Amino acid sequence: MLPRPAIDIGVGTARRRMGAGAGAGARRGRVLVQFLDWRLVFASIAGLAALAALVVVLLLPETLARQKRSPIHPGAVIRVLADALRHRVFTSFVLVFGLMASAQLAFGVAGPFLYQQNLGFSPAAYGLMALIVGVANLCGELACGILAIRLSARRLAMGALTVFGIGTSILVGSGLLIGNDPWALTIGSCLALSGCGVLCPQMYGLAMGLFVRNLGLIGGLVSGIGYLVVSAAMAAVGAFHERTQTPLGLLFAACGATAFVLLAWATARYGQIRQPAH
């Protein structure tokens, strides 16, 4: 069995690659809509999804030997999930993961309105700005993999949250003082999302590292809770106006303040946990 640090780093690396791939796809899509009819874009997506489904069903072989397959026991699944949810350090890390993921996706939702509607950017130009912010996010994720073996969990998390807070302050302050400004919006978003880039894989890795068994089930629970937090944040973004970057910054501030409280409590107790849970 791999030691917990190896599991943490491996999970963080996997999530970094997944996040980078998803972000790159979104940025390519913003450029495509500048030159293609939106119906053609959606038709292409549907066609590719159908092709992928056919490949999975018809061509991909079953990799698990029949004698190694085991039935699903709902009672055992419920017990594992209940034990995980009662683990307060685990739930704190998962909630921070969801909050930082919410901040990342909030930029993706509000960004087109802020850049295109308020600042007059074309979709392709906005795609370039999103690419710049995405690179900052990726740099944060890469930094997490490098710094996770050199800094304590608390120092790394609080350092990343500080960078996130600086970016948030730029967004809120610029929106209140000077209104729409592409430099303030881009620089603030880059700093905030670079902090998210560190915290998302770190929180996922720390949460998973608390367990040595049922990692697939625990990983699904982490993702499920994260999606619930993101859904609530996206509902809030939908209710905000996009006349300036201030509402986006205020959402970031709420996420950051909540994350700070959770991290201050959880990281203090994380060092006292000597053995992973089962």
Secondary structure, DSSP 8 states (H G I E B T S, - for coil): ---HHHHHHHHHHHHHHHHHHHHHHHHHHHHHHHHS-HHHHHHHHHHHHHHHHHHHHHT----S-GGG-----HHHHHHHHHHHHH-HHHHHHHHHHHHHHHHHHHHHHHHHIIIIIIT---HHHHHHHHHHHHHHHHHHHHHHHHHTTTS-HHHHHHHHHHHHHHHHHHHHHHHHHT---HHHHHHHHHHHHHHHHHHHHHHHHHHHHTBSS-HHHHHHHHHHHHHHHHHHHHHHHHHS--SSSHHHHHHHHHHHHHHHHHHHHHHHHHTT--S-B-
